[in-house]
């Protein structure tokens, strides 16, 4: 075991790979994933980083500095965005990185820095790069200008909220519009969360207590799905966001647009509108999936 050293740990994975396999078939999807991993490996090496390991469609890399990690993350996104689509599916990745002390054992890396980097990747969506306040503080001033403060998030394994930043890697007019829209959204106050489940409707606002959902009769929202746990999940207000927490045996499925994430004793902020599945995917749940929509007001 080596003594702790400061490194930038980066995780990147192919977004929507499950849908990719379902749409184009195993063989073609596997080739596409391997192509993405190959691109990420070459980018890592070009910034003098090293690939620690790959797990399925995910790569874990280490860099000597936060600067190298951010530059590599941005180039990974750029290179993947330039790959040709597979039919109607555009290949995309999500990236998270964090700079801090790590311990190396037999070529693998361990410690809180590794866990935090993985959580950043878990919070990001397709085409996004997330990092932390501590990492941004370690960047040169010029690179800090290419980040934007999102908010403080509750992160599994952390006693205190973590201030999360997004890295701006696209330099075009479309990005400018997205940044402006994002800034406008952050200024907007999330006033209500509308929920609908099999004819039952309810609305949460800033004064609402945490809503527990599950099969138990005492839950604020009783879920009939047999895949659900007795107290499966909860939704609570954190600052100006409504956040979904999984506390189940089989996991909570969150689908927004075409992207579906599985939470296993994790949390995720609710955005826009979508569906929540209790213990099974939203597609399998059908009418037993919970519909939600966030209502904002300037």
N, C-alpha and C positions, 0 to 999 in steps of 0.2 A: 504494500500500500504506500503510495506517495503522499507527501505532505500537501495540504490544501494549496491550490493555486487559483488565481483569478482567470476565468475564461468566459467567453460569450457562447452560451449554449443556444442552439437553434433547432427547432422542430418544424418540419414542413410536410404536409400530406396532400394527396390528391383529393380535392373536394368532389363530393358526389360520386365516389367510385362505385358505390352499390348500384346506383341508377345506371352508371356506365356499363357494368356487367350485365344488367337486365336488358339494356337496350341494344347493345351491339354484340353480345355474346362473350363467353369467357375468353376465347383465344384472342380476339381483337382487343378486348378490354385489357387483358394482361399485357399485350404488346404496348398499348398506350401508356399504361402505368409504368412499365419498365423504361419507356422512352422518357417519361417525366423524371424518374429517378436518375437516369443517366445524365440528363441535363443538370439536375440539382447537384449531382456528384462533381461534374466538370466545373460548375460555378464555384463550388466549395473549394476545390483545389486551386482555382485561379486566384482566390483570395487567401491562399496559404492556410486554408482550414483543413480539417480532416473529418471524414465521415466516420462516426463512431459505430453506427449500425443502421440497418434498415429493417423495418418491421412491416411487412405487407406493403401498403402504399405510402408509408411514412419513412422519412429520413431524419436521423439525429446527427447534428454536426457540431463541431467546436472550433472557435476562432480565438486568436490571441487578444483581440480587442473588440469593444462594442462597435467601433467604427467599421471594422472588417465584417462583423456580423450583419450590420444594417445594410452595407453595400451589397453583400452577397444575397441577402433577402430580397432586395430591390431587383437585382439582376435575375434572380430565379423567377420572380413574378413576370418580368419583362420577357424572358426567354420562353416561358410556358405560354404566355398570352400570344406569342407569335406562332405557336404550333398550329397546324391545320386542324379544323374541327372534325369530329367523327360523326358524320351525318349532321344532325341538328345539335349535337353536344359540343360545346367549346371546352376544351380542357382547361382546368383551373386548379390552383393550389391555395392553401391557407398557411400562413407562417406565423410563428411566435418565437421571440428570442429574449434572453435575459442575461445580464452580465453580473458575475459574482464568483465567490469561492466554490471550488469543486474538489472532490477527492477522486483520484484515479486508482482503480483496482483491476489488474489484469486487462488493461486496455479499455475498460468501461469506466464511465463517469457517474458519480453519485453525489447527492446532497440537495439542499434546498434550491440551489440555482437551477438544477436540472428539472425539479418538480415545477418551479415557477415558469420556466420556459415552456414546458409542456402545457401548463394551464393557459398561457397566452395563446398558444396555437389552438387550444380547445375553444377559446372565446372567439377567435377570428372566424370569419366566413370566407367564402370563395373570393379570391382576388384581394384579400386583406392581409396586412402585416401588423401584428400587435406586439408591443413591448411595454416596459415598465418605466416609472419615473426614475428609478435608480439607474436604469440603463441609459435613458436620455441624458441624465446628468453626467454620464461618463463619455458622451459624444462631443466631438468638436462643435463649436458654436454654429458653424455653417450647416452641419447636418441636423442640428436641433431644429433649424428653421423648416425642415422637411417632415416635421412631426406635428401632430395636433393632440391636445389633451382631450380624452373622451370623458372619463369620470372615474370615480373610485368604485371598485367592484369587490364583492365578497368572493374570495378564492379559497377553494378547499385546501385545508392544511395550514392556512394562515389565520392567526388570531385577529389581525387587523385588516381592513380593506386595503387593496392594492390599487394605486393610481395607474390607470392604463392609458397608453398613448397609441395612436395609429400612425404608421409610417406612410407618407405620401410618396408613392413610387411612380405615378403616371404624370407626365408633363404634357398635358394637352388641354384644350378648351373644355372637353367633356369633364375632366377632373375638376376644373375650376367651378363648373356648375355643381358638381357633386359636393365639393367642399362648402360652397355657399349654402347648398340645401342642407348639408349636415349641420352647419353653424346655425342655420335658421331652426332646425329641429331641436338643437340643444337649448336654444332660447325659448322654445315652446314649452309650456307647462303641460305635463301629462295629467289630465284631470280625471279621466275615467277609464276603466277597463270593462268592456262588455263581454259577458260569457253566455254561451248557449249550449245546453246539453239535453238532447231528446225532449225538446219542448219547454225545458226549464230555462228561464233567462234571469240573469242577475248582473248588477253593475257595481263595481268597486270604485271608490274614489280615495282621496288623500286621507280621509278619516276612517276608512274601513280597517278593521283588524285583519291579521293574516287569515287567509282562507285555506282550511285543510280540506283535501279532497280524497275520498276513498270509499271502500265498501261499508265501513262502520257507520251505523245509524246516526251517531253523534257528530259526524263530519258536517262542515258547513255546506259542502256540496257532495251529496251521496252519489257514488259511481256504481252502476249496475254491472259493469264489465267484470266477468269472473277472473280475468287476468290481473285485476287491480288488487293491491294490498289493502288492508283494513284502513290504514292511514297512509295513502300512497304518495301524495305530494302536497305542497302548499304554495300559495302565491302570496307574496307580501310586498308592501311598498318600501322601496329604499331610495331615499332622496326623491328624484323626479321620475323614477322608473318602477314598473311592476316586474318582479323577479320570480321566476319559477324555480322551486327547489324540489329535487327528487329525494324521497326517503323510503323507497320501496324495495321489494325483492327483485322484481323483473325489469325495473327501469321505466323511465318516462320518455316518450317519443315526442319531439317538438318539430313540427313541419311549418316552414315559412317559405312560400313560393315552391320551388322544386327541391329545396334543400331540406333534409330531415336529419336531425341529430338525436342521439340517444343519451340521456342523462342517467348516470348511475351514482347516486349520492353526490350529485353536483348541482350547480345552479346555472341559469342563463336568463338574461334580461329578455322580456317579451318586446317584440318590435312589430309595428304594423298590424297585420292580421294573419291568422294561421290556425292550425289544428294541434291538439294535444292528445296523444294516445296513452292509455294507462296499461302498461305491461305488454303491449304489442304495438306494432307499427300503426300509424294512422290509416294506411291503406287497408290493413287487415281489420282494424277496429270498425271501419265504416260509420254507421250512425251512432256508434258508441264513443266516437271521438269528440272531444270538447272543442267547440269553436270559440275563438277569442278575437277581439278587435280593440286596438288602442285608439282612444279619441283624444286628440290634442287641441289646445287652444292657445293662440298667441297671448 
